[in-house]
Amino acid sequence: MTIAMVLSGDKEIIVPIVVGEVIRLFDVETGEVKDFENPALKLQAGKRGAVIRWLNERGIHILCAPPSMLCELSYETAQKEKFRYYRVQKNTSFSELKALISSNSIELSIELPKNEIEPSLFSS
Protein backbone atom coordinates (compact mmCIF):
# COMPACT_ATOMS: atom_id res chain seq x y z
CA MET A 1 0.00 0.00 0.00
CA THR A 2 1.47 3.32 -1.10
CA ILE A 3 0.44 6.58 0.53
CA ALA A 4 0.94 10.05 -0.96
CA MET A 5 1.53 13.27 0.92
CA VAL A 6 2.82 16.75 0.26
CA LEU A 7 5.70 17.88 2.45
CA SER A 8 7.32 21.19 3.30
CA GLY A 9 10.49 22.10 5.10
CA ASP A 10 13.34 20.29 6.81
CA LYS A 11 11.02 18.80 9.41
CA GLU A 12 8.98 17.15 6.64
CA ILE A 13 5.63 18.58 7.71
CA ILE A 14 2.56 17.29 5.83
CA VAL A 15 0.89 20.31 4.24
CA PRO A 16 -1.88 21.13 1.74
CA ILE A 17 -1.07 20.51 -1.93
CA VAL A 18 -0.63 24.19 -2.77
CA VAL A 19 1.99 24.73 -0.04
CA GLY A 20 4.53 21.91 -0.21
CA GLU A 21 7.57 21.52 -2.44
CA VAL A 22 7.67 17.71 -2.42
CA ILE A 23 5.22 14.91 -3.11
CA ARG A 24 6.29 11.88 -1.13
CA LEU A 25 5.13 8.38 -1.95
CA PHE A 26 5.53 6.04 1.01
CA ASP A 27 5.16 2.26 0.67
CA VAL A 28 3.88 1.11 4.06
CA GLU A 29 4.91 -2.54 3.54
CA THR A 30 8.51 -1.96 2.43
CA GLY A 31 9.20 1.43 4.01
CA GLU A 32 10.37 2.70 0.60
CA VAL A 33 10.14 6.47 0.13
CA LYS A 34 10.17 8.28 -3.23
CA ASP A 35 10.15 12.07 -3.46
CA PHE A 36 9.01 14.08 -6.48
CA GLU A 37 8.80 17.76 -7.24
CA ASN A 38 5.27 19.00 -6.63
CA PRO A 39 3.79 19.73 -10.10
CA ALA A 40 1.39 22.24 -8.53
CA LEU A 41 4.26 24.67 -7.95
CA LYS A 42 4.55 25.39 -11.69
CA LEU A 43 0.85 26.20 -12.14
CA GLN A 44 -1.16 29.38 -11.64
CA ALA A 45 -4.52 27.59 -11.35
CA GLY A 46 -5.81 24.06 -10.95
CA LYS A 47 -2.97 23.12 -8.61
CA ARG A 48 -4.83 20.65 -6.42
CA GLY A 49 -6.52 18.99 -9.38
CA ALA A 50 -3.17 18.61 -11.14
CA VAL A 51 -1.75 16.71 -8.18
CA ILE A 52 -4.83 14.46 -7.96
CA ARG A 53 -4.41 13.66 -11.69
CA TRP A 54 -0.64 13.05 -11.18
CA LEU A 55 -1.35 10.59 -8.36
CA ASN A 56 -4.17 8.89 -10.26
CA GLU A 57 -1.89 8.35 -13.29
CA ARG A 58 0.51 6.50 -10.96
CA GLY A 59 -2.22 4.39 -9.36
CA ILE A 60 -1.87 6.10 -5.99
CA HIS A 61 -5.27 6.53 -4.31
CA ILE A 62 -4.41 7.08 -0.64
CA LEU A 63 -3.65 10.65 0.40
CA CYS A 64 -2.59 12.12 3.73
CA ALA A 65 -4.93 15.03 4.24
CA PRO A 66 -4.38 17.84 6.70
CA PRO A 67 -7.12 20.50 6.74
CA SER A 68 -7.29 22.49 3.46
CA MET A 69 -5.54 19.74 1.46
CA LEU A 70 -8.20 19.77 -1.28
CA CYS A 71 -10.68 22.22 -2.75
CA GLU A 72 -14.23 21.38 -3.81
CA LEU A 73 -13.27 20.53 -7.42
CA SER A 74 -10.18 18.46 -6.57
CA TYR A 75 -12.11 16.65 -3.83
CA GLU A 76 -14.89 15.83 -6.30
CA THR A 77 -12.30 14.42 -8.72
CA ALA A 78 -10.63 12.44 -5.95
CA GLN A 79 -13.99 11.01 -4.87
CA LYS A 80 -14.75 9.89 -8.45
CA GLU A 81 -11.37 8.11 -8.53
CA LYS A 82 -12.10 6.40 -5.18
CA PHE A 83 -9.35 8.12 -3.21
CA ARG A 84 -9.12 7.34 0.49
CA TYR A 85 -7.57 9.56 3.12
CA TYR A 86 -5.45 9.44 6.22
CA ARG A 87 -6.71 12.57 7.96
CA VAL A 88 -3.94 14.24 9.93
CA GLN A 89 -3.78 17.32 12.10
CA LYS A 90 -2.11 20.50 10.91
CA ASN A 91 1.70 20.37 11.44
CA THR A 92 1.91 16.56 11.48
CA SER A 93 5.37 15.41 10.41
CA PHE A 94 6.19 12.42 8.21
CA SER A 95 7.85 10.68 11.19
CA GLU A 96 4.69 11.21 13.28
CA LEU A 97 2.60 9.75 10.45
CA LYS A 98 4.82 6.65 10.29
CA ALA A 99 4.39 6.18 14.05
CA LEU A 100 0.60 6.54 13.78
CA ILE A 101 0.47 3.94 11.01
CA SER A 102 2.77 1.45 12.74
CA SER A 103 0.76 1.67 15.96
CA ASN A 104 -2.58 1.42 14.09
CA SER A 105 -3.58 4.78 15.60
CA ILE A 106 -4.92 6.23 12.36
CA GLU A 107 -7.77 5.06 10.15
CA LEU A 108 -8.40 5.33 6.43
CA SER A 109 -11.43 7.43 5.61
CA ILE A 110 -13.42 7.53 2.39
CA GLU A 111 -14.57 11.13 2.99
CA LEU A 112 -13.23 14.40 4.33
CA PRO A 113 -15.31 16.74 6.49
CA LYS A 114 -16.77 19.67 4.55
CA ASN A 115 -15.09 22.18 6.89
CA GLU A 116 -11.66 20.83 5.85
CA ILE A 117 -12.27 21.38 2.11
CA GLU A 118 -11.42 24.75 0.59
CA PRO A 119 -13.83 26.56 -1.74
CA SER A 120 -12.87 26.30 -5.40
CA LEU A 121 -11.94 29.62 -6.94
CA PHE A 122 -13.16 30.25 -10.46
CA SER A 123 -11.43 32.88 -12.57
CA SER A 124 -13.69 34.84 -14.87
Backbone hydrogen bonds, N-H to C=O, Kabsch-Sander energy under -0.5 kcal/mol:
donor,donor_aa,acceptor,acceptor_aa,energy
3,I,26,F,-2.8
4,A,62,I,-2.8
5,M,24,R,-1.7
7,L,22,V,-2.8
8,S,13,I,-1.7
12,E,9,G,-1.4
13,I,8,S,-2.0
14,I,92,T,-3.3
15,V,6,V,-2.8
17,I,69,M,-0.8
19,V,16,P,-2.1
20,G,16,P,-1.4
21,E,7,L,-1.0
22,V,7,L,-1.7
23,I,36,F,-3.0
24,R,5,M,-2.8
24,R,22,V,-0.6
25,L,34,K,-2.9
26,F,3,I,-2.9
26,F,24,R,-0.5
27,D,25,L,-0.5
27,D,32,E,-2.8
28,V,1,M,-2.7
28,V,26,F,-0.8
31,G,27,D,-2.6
34,K,25,L,-2.3
36,F,23,I,-2.3
38,N,21,E,-2.4
41,L,38,N,-1.5
42,K,39,P,-1.2
43,L,40,A,-1.5
50,A,46,G,-2.0
51,V,47,K,-1.7
52,I,48,R,-2.1
53,R,49,G,-2.5
54,W,50,A,-2.3
55,L,51,V,-2.6
56,N,52,I,-2.5
57,E,53,R,-2.6
58,R,54,W,-0.8
58,R,55,L,-0.8
59,G,56,N,-1.5
60,I,55,L,-2.5
61,H,59,G,-0.6
63,L,84,R,-2.4
64,C,4,A,-2.9
65,A,86,Y,-2.7
68,S,116,E,-2.2
69,M,66,P,-1.4
72,E,118,E,-1.5
75,Y,71,C,-2.7
76,E,72,E,-2.1
77,T,73,L,-2.1
78,A,74,S,-2.6
79,Q,75,Y,-2.6
80,K,76,E,-2.0
81,E,77,T,-1.7
82,K,79,Q,-1.5
83,F,78,A,-2.7
84,R,61,H,-2.7
85,Y,109,S,-3.0
86,Y,63,L,-2.0
87,R,85,Y,-0.8
87,R,107,E,-0.6
88,V,65,A,-1.4
91,N,14,I,-0.5
92,T,89,Q,-1.3
94,F,12,E,-2.3
97,L,93,S,-2.3
98,K,94,F,-2.4
99,A,95,S,-1.8
100,L,96,E,-2.3
101,I,97,L,-2.5
102,S,98,K,-2.7
103,S,99,A,-1.8
104,N,101,I,-1.5
105,S,100,L,-2.9
106,I,100,L,-0.5
109,S,85,Y,-2.8
116,E,113,P,-2.1
117,I,114,K,-1.5
118,E,70,L,-2.6
122,F,120,S,-0.5
123,S,121,L,-0.5
